[in-house]
Protein backbone atom coordinates (compact mmCIF):
# COMPACT_ATOMS: atom_id res chain seq x y z
CA UNK A 1 0.00 0.00 0.00
CA UNK A 2 2.84 2.39 0.87
CA UNK A 3 4.32 1.89 -2.60
CA UNK A 4 1.00 2.80 -4.20
CA UNK A 5 0.81 6.00 -2.14
CA UNK A 6 4.38 6.96 -3.09
CA UNK A 7 3.67 6.23 -6.75
CA UNK A 8 0.51 8.34 -6.59
CA UNK A 9 2.40 11.28 -5.00
CA UNK A 10 5.09 11.04 -7.70
CA UNK A 11 2.45 10.97 -10.41
CA UNK A 12 0.72 14.07 -9.03
CA UNK A 13 4.03 15.89 -8.55
CA UNK A 14 5.14 15.06 -12.08
CA UNK A 15 1.83 16.16 -13.55
CA UNK A 16 1.95 19.48 -11.71
CA UNK A 17 5.53 20.09 -12.84
CA UNK A 18 4.63 19.36 -16.43
CA UNK A 19 1.52 21.52 -16.24
CA UNK A 20 3.24 24.72 -15.21
CA UNK A 21 6.46 24.13 -17.15
CA UNK A 22 8.52 25.61 -14.32
CA UNK A 23 11.25 22.98 -14.18
CA UNK A 24 14.23 24.05 -16.17
CA UNK A 25 17.86 23.57 -15.39
CA UNK A 26 19.45 26.66 -16.84
CA UNK A 27 22.54 25.99 -14.80
CA UNK A 28 24.01 23.28 -12.65
CA UNK A 29 23.59 25.26 -9.43
CA UNK A 30 19.83 24.71 -9.55
CA UNK A 31 20.30 21.03 -10.37
CA UNK A 32 22.67 20.62 -7.41
CA UNK A 33 20.27 22.37 -5.05
CA UNK A 34 17.31 20.23 -6.13
CA UNK A 35 19.31 16.99 -6.12
CA UNK A 36 20.52 17.71 -2.58
CA UNK A 37 16.87 17.98 -1.52
CA UNK A 38 16.13 14.74 -3.35
CA UNK A 39 19.03 13.04 -1.58
CA UNK A 40 17.36 13.83 1.74
CA UNK A 41 14.43 11.66 0.64
CA UNK A 42 16.71 8.88 -0.54
CA UNK A 43 18.63 8.87 2.75
CA UNK A 44 15.59 9.08 5.06
CA UNK A 45 12.33 8.33 3.22
CA UNK A 46 10.31 7.79 6.38
CA UNK A 47 11.15 11.21 7.83
CA UNK A 48 11.44 13.18 4.61
CA UNK A 49 8.90 15.63 3.21
CA UNK A 50 6.75 15.20 0.12
CA UNK A 51 8.71 18.09 -1.37
CA UNK A 52 11.93 16.08 -1.02
CA UNK A 53 10.21 13.13 -2.69
CA UNK A 54 9.26 15.40 -5.58
CA UNK A 55 12.85 16.65 -5.89
CA UNK A 56 14.14 13.06 -5.82
CA UNK A 57 11.91 12.24 -8.80
CA UNK A 58 12.80 15.43 -10.66
CA UNK A 59 16.53 15.02 -10.12
CA UNK A 60 16.81 11.34 -10.93
CA UNK A 61 14.45 11.64 -13.90
CA UNK A 62 16.46 14.52 -15.31
CA UNK A 63 19.81 12.75 -14.86
CA UNK A 64 18.54 9.44 -16.27
CA UNK A 65 17.04 11.31 -19.23
CA UNK A 66 20.32 13.11 -19.95
CA UNK A 67 22.25 9.83 -19.64
CA UNK A 68 19.89 7.93 -21.93
CA UNK A 69 19.72 10.78 -24.44
CA UNK A 70 23.49 11.15 -24.56
CA UNK A 71 23.92 7.40 -24.98
CA UNK A 72 21.41 7.26 -27.84
CA UNK A 73 22.96 10.31 -29.54
CA UNK A 74 26.35 8.62 -29.32
CA UNK A 75 24.96 5.45 -30.86
CA UNK A 76 23.42 7.45 -33.70
CA UNK A 77 26.66 9.35 -34.30
CA UNK A 78 28.63 6.15 -34.70
CA UNK A 79 32.33 5.80 -34.00
CA UNK A 80 32.78 8.22 -31.10
CA UNK A 81 36.11 7.86 -29.32
CA UNK A 82 35.87 6.04 -25.98
CA UNK A 83 36.61 9.20 -23.98
CA UNK A 84 33.49 10.86 -25.43
CA UNK A 85 31.15 7.93 -24.82
CA UNK A 86 29.13 7.14 -21.73
CA UNK A 87 28.90 3.57 -20.41
CA UNK A 88 26.58 3.40 -17.40
CA UNK A 89 26.14 -0.21 -16.29
CA UNK A 90 22.54 -1.39 -16.21
CA UNK A 91 22.97 -2.24 -12.51
CA UNK A 92 23.44 1.44 -11.56
CA UNK A 93 20.39 2.87 -9.82
CA UNK A 94 18.90 6.32 -10.26
CA UNK A 95 19.95 7.15 -6.71
CA UNK A 96 23.56 6.25 -7.55
CA UNK A 97 23.46 8.45 -10.63
CA UNK A 98 22.18 11.30 -8.49
CA UNK A 99 25.02 10.86 -6.00
CA UNK A 100 27.60 10.86 -8.81
CA UNK A 101 26.30 14.16 -10.20
CA UNK A 102 25.97 15.79 -6.77
CA UNK A 103 29.52 14.79 -5.82
CA UNK A 104 30.91 16.01 -9.14
CA UNK A 105 29.22 19.40 -8.79
CA UNK A 106 30.32 19.76 -5.17
CA UNK A 107 33.90 18.91 -6.15
CA UNK A 108 33.84 21.20 -9.23
CA UNK A 109 32.20 24.50 -8.23
CA UNK A 110 33.35 26.10 -11.49
CA UNK A 111 30.72 23.94 -13.21
CA UNK A 112 27.80 25.44 -11.26
CA UNK A 113 27.06 28.13 -13.85
CA UNK A 114 27.33 25.69 -16.76
CA UNK A 115 24.28 24.16 -18.45
CA UNK A 116 23.02 21.31 -16.27
CA UNK A 117 22.92 18.73 -19.06
CA UNK A 118 26.55 19.48 -19.98
CA UNK A 119 27.81 19.10 -16.41
CA UNK A 120 25.69 15.98 -15.96
CA UNK A 121 27.36 14.36 -18.97
CA UNK A 122 30.82 15.36 -17.66
CA UNK A 123 30.04 13.85 -14.25
CA UNK A 124 28.73 10.61 -15.71
CA UNK A 125 31.56 10.23 -18.22
CA UNK A 126 34.07 10.68 -15.41
CA UNK A 127 32.40 8.01 -13.27
CA UNK A 128 31.35 5.63 -16.05
CA UNK A 129 34.02 5.75 -18.75
CA UNK A 130 33.94 3.37 -21.68
CA UNK A 131 36.78 1.04 -22.54
CA UNK A 132 38.59 1.88 -25.79
Secondary structure as the mmCIF struct_conf table of DSSP 4:
data_model
#
loop_
_struct_conf.conf_type_id
_struct_conf.id
_struct_conf.beg_label_comp_id
_struct_conf.beg_label_asym_id
_struct_conf.beg_label_seq_id
_struct_conf.end_label_comp_id
_struct_conf.end_label_asym_id
_struct_conf.end_label_seq_id
HELX_RH_AL_P HELX_RH_AL_P1 UNK A 2 UNK A 20
TURN_TY1_P TURN_TY1_P1 UNK A 21 UNK A 21
BEND BEND1 UNK A 26 UNK A 27
HELX_RH_AL_P HELX_RH_AL_P2 UNK A 28 UNK A 43
TURN_TY1_P TURN_TY1_P2 UNK A 45 UNK A 47
HELX_RH_AL_P HELX_RH_AL_P3 UNK A 50 UNK A 77
HELX_RH_3T_P HELX_RH_3T_P1 UNK A 82 UNK A 84
TURN_TY1_P TURN_TY1_P3 UNK A 90 UNK A 91
HELX_RH_AL_P HELX_RH_AL_P4 UNK A 94 UNK A 107
HELX_RH_3T_P HELX_RH_3T_P2 UNK A 109 UNK A 111
TURN_TY1_P TURN_TY1_P4 UNK A 112 UNK A 113
BEND BEND2 UNK A 114 UNK A 114
HELX_RH_AL_P HELX_RH_AL_P5 UNK A 116 UNK A 127
BEND BEND3 UNK A 128 UNK A 128
HELX_LH_PP_P HELX_LH_PP_P1 UNK A 129 UNK A 131
#
